[in-house]
Amino acid sequence: MLMVTGTVRLMDGDATAFAADLDSLASAARGRPGNLFFSAEVHDGDVAGFCVVELWRDQPSLSGHLAARDTADFIKRWGEKMIADIRKYDVVNERMLIDRQD
């Protein structure tokens, strides 16, 4: 499993339009094969800042999302207007947050 997480900050452009496009992309991503979770939410009440959290079954699933037309269109439309610090992590030891056997 892969976890993708980080922040996106809109530096130039209409924050309302950006949020709507990001919400649309998130909805599409949730329907893609291999997507386990996708959330893009306003970060700390800042309408131009977003926190992104994604879970993907595997790299081919994530690669399919990144290659999708709507993902490419989003990056083309907003890429130069935003700063993104988004990282990908391999999830190798998944467990419950509170485990009686800690």
Contact map, one row per residue, 1 for C-alpha under 8 A:
111000000000000000000000000000000000000000000000000000111100000000000000000000000000000001110000000000
111100000000000000000000000000000000000000000000000000111110000000000000000000000000000111100000000000
111110000000000000000000000000000000000000000000000011110000000000000000000000000000000111100000000000
011111000000000000000000000000000000000000000000000111100000000000000000000000000000011110000000000000
001111100000000000000000000000000000000000000000001111000000000000000000000000000000011100000000000000
000111110000000000000000000000000000000000000000001110000000000000000000000000000001111000000000000000
000011111000000000000000000000000000000000000000111100000000000000000000000000000001110000000000000000
000001111100000000000000000000000000000000000000111100000000000000000000000000000111110000000000000000
000000111110000000000000000000000000000000000001110000000000000000000000000000000111000000000000000000
000000011111101001000000000000000000000000000001100000000000000000000000000000001110000000000000000000
000000001111100000000000000000000000000000000001000000000000000000000000000000001110000000000000000000
000000000111110000000000000000000000000000000000000000000000000000000000000000001100000000000000000000
000000000111111001000000000000000000000000000000000000000000000000000000000000001000000000000000000000
000000000001111111000000000000000000000000000000000000000000000000000000000000000000000000000000000000
000000000100111111100000000000000000000000000011000000000000000000000000000000000000000000000000000000
000000000000011111110000000000000000000000000010000000000000000000000000000000000000000000000000000000
000000000000011111111000000000000000000000000000000000000000000000000000000000000000000000000000000000
000000000100111111111100000000000000000000000000000000000000000000000000000001000000000000000000000000
000000000000001111111110000000000000000000000000000000000000000000000000000000000000000000000000000000
000000000000000111111111000000000000000000000000000000000000000000000000000000000000000000000000000000
000000000000000011111111100000000000000000000000000000000000000000000000010000000000000000000000000000
000000000000000001111111110000000000000100000000000000000000000000000000010000000000000000000000000000
000000000000000000111111111000000000000100000000000000000000000000000000000000000000000000000000000000
000000000000000000011111111100000000000000000000000000000000000000000000000000000000000000000000000000
000000000000000000001111111110000000000000000000000000000000000000000110010000000000000000000000000000
000000000000000000000111111111000000011100000000000000000000000000000000000000000000000000000000000000
000000000000000000000011111111100000000000000000000000000000000000000000000000000000000000000000000000
000000000000000000000001111111110000000000000000000000000000000000000000000000000000000000000000000000
000000000000000000000000111111110010010000000000000000000000000010000000000000000000000000000000000000
000000000000000000000000011111110011110000000000000000000000000000000000000000000000000000000000000000
000000000000000000000000001111111010000000000000000000000000000000000000000000000000000000000000000000
000000000000000000000000000111111110000000000000000000000000100010000000000000000000000000000000000000
000000000000000000000000000000111110000000000000000000000000100000000000000000000000000000000000000000
000000000000000000000000000000011111000000000000000000011100110000000000000000000000000000000000000000
000000000000000000000000000011111111110000000000000001111000110000000000000000000000000000000000000000
000000000000000000000000000001000111110000000000000001111000000000000000000000000000000000000000000000
000000000000000000000000000001000011111000000000000011110000000000000000000000000000000000000000000000
000000000000000000000000010011000011111100000000000111100000000000000000000000000000000000000000000000
000000000000000000000000010000000000111110000000001111000000000000000000000000000000000000000000000000
000000000000000000000110010000000000011111000000011110000000000000000000000000000000000000000000000000
000000000000000000000000000000000000001111100000011100000000000000000000000000000000000000000000000000
000000000000000000000000000000000000000111111111111000000000000000000000000000000000000000000000000000
000000000000000000000000000000000000000011111110111000000000000000000000000000000000000000000000000000
000000000000000000000000000000000000000001111100100000000000000000000000000000000000000000000000000000
000000000000000000000000000000000000000001111110000000000000000000000000000000000000000000000000000000
000000000000000000000000000000000000000001111111110000000000000000000000000000000000000000000000000000
000000000000001100000000000000000000000001101111110000000000000000000000000000000000000000000000000000
000000001110001000000000000000000000000001000111110000000000000000000000000000000000000000000000000000
000000111100000000000000000000000000000001110111111000000000000000000000000000000000000000000000000000
000000111000000000000000000000000000000111100111111100000000000000000000000000000000000000000000000000
000011110000000000000000000000000000001111100000111110000000000000000000000000000000000000000000000000
000111110000000000000000000000000000011110000000011111000000000000000000000000000000010000000000000000
001111000000000000000000000000000000111100000000001111100000000000000000000000000000000000000000000000
001110000000000000000000000000000011111000000000000111110000000000000000000000000000000000000000000000
111100000000000000000000000000000011110000000000000011111000000000000000000000000000000000000000000000
111000000000000000000000000000000111100000000000000001111110110000000000000000000000000000000000000000
110000000000000000000000000000000111000000000000000000111110110000000000000000000000000000000000000000
110000000000000000000000000000000100000000000000000000011111110000000000000000000000000000000000000000
010000000000000000000000000000000000000000000000000000011111111000000000000000000000000000000000000000
000000000000000000000000000000000000000000000000000000000111111100000000000000000000000000000000000000
000000000000000000000000000000011110000000000000000000011111111110000000000000000000000000000000000000
000000000000000000000000000000000110000000000000000000011111111111000000000000000000000000000000000000
000000000000000000000000000000000000000000000000000000000011111111100000000000000000000000000000000000
000000000000000000000000000000000000000000000000000000000001111111110000000000000000000000000000000000
000000000000000000000000000010010000000000000000000000000000111111110010000000000000000000000000000000
000000000000000000000000000000000000000000000000000000000000011111110011000000000000000000000000000000
000000000000000000000000000000000000000000000000000000000000001111111011000000000000000000000000000000
000000000000000000000000000000000000000000000000000000000000000111111111000000000000000000000000000000
000000000000000000000000000000000000000000000000000000000000000000111111100000000000000000000000000000
000000000000000000000000100000000000000000000000000000000000000000011111110000000000000000000000000000
000000000000000000000000100000000000000000000000000000000000000011111111111000000000000000000000000000
000000000000000000000000000000000000000000000000000000000000000001111111111100000000000000000000000000
000000000000000000000000000000000000000000000000000000000000000000001111111110000000000000000000000000
000000000000000000001100100000000000000000000000000000000000000000000111111111100000000000000000000000
000000000000000000000000000000000000000000000000000000000000000000000011111111100000000000000000000000
000000000000000000000000000000000000000000000000000000000000000000000001111111110000000000000000000000
000000000000000000000000000000000000000000000000000000000000000000000000111111110000000000000000000000
000000000000000001000000000000000000000000000000000000000000000000000000011111111100000000000000000000
000000000000000000000000000000000000000000000000000000000000000000000000011111111110000000000000000000
000000000000000000000000000000000000000000000000000000000000000000000000000111111110000000000000000000
000000000111100000000000000000000000000000000000000000000000000000000000000001111110000000000000000000
000000011111000000000000000000000000000000000000000000000000000000000000000001111111000000000000000000
000000011110000000000000000000000000000000000000000000000000000000000000000000111111100000000000000000
000001111000000000000000000000000000000000000000000000000000000000000000000000000111110000000000000000
000001110000000000000000000000000000000000000000000000000000000000000000000000000011111000000000000000
000111110000000000000000000000000000000000000000000100000000000000000000000000000001111100000000000000
000111000000000000000000000000000000000000000000000000000000000000000000000000000000111110000000000000
011110000000000000000000000000000000000000000000000000000000000000000000000000000000011111000000000000
011100000000000000000000000000000000000000000000000000000000000000000000000000000000001111100000000000
111000000000000000000000000000000000000000000000000000000000000000000000000000000000000111110000000000
111000000000000000000000000000000000000000000000000000000000000000000000000000000000000011111100000000
100000000000000000000000000000000000000000000000000000000000000000000000000000000000000001111100000000
000000000000000000000000000000000000000000000000000000000000000000000000000000000000000000111110000000
000000000000000000000000000000000000000000000000000000000000000000000000000000000000000000111111000000
000000000000000000000000000000000000000000000000000000000000000000000000000000000000000000001111101000
000000000000000000000000000000000000000000000000000000000000000000000000000000000000000000000111111000
000000000000000000000000000000000000000000000000000000000000000000000000000000000000000000000011111000
000000000000000000000000000000000000000000000000000000000000000000000000000000000000000000000001111101
000000000000000000000000000000000000000000000000000000000000000000000000000000000000000000000011111111
000000000000000000000000000000000000000000000000000000000000000000000000000000000000000000000000011111
000000000000000000000000000000000000000000000000000000000000000000000000000000000000000000000000001111
000000000000000000000000000000000000000000000000000000000000000000000000000000000000000000000000011111
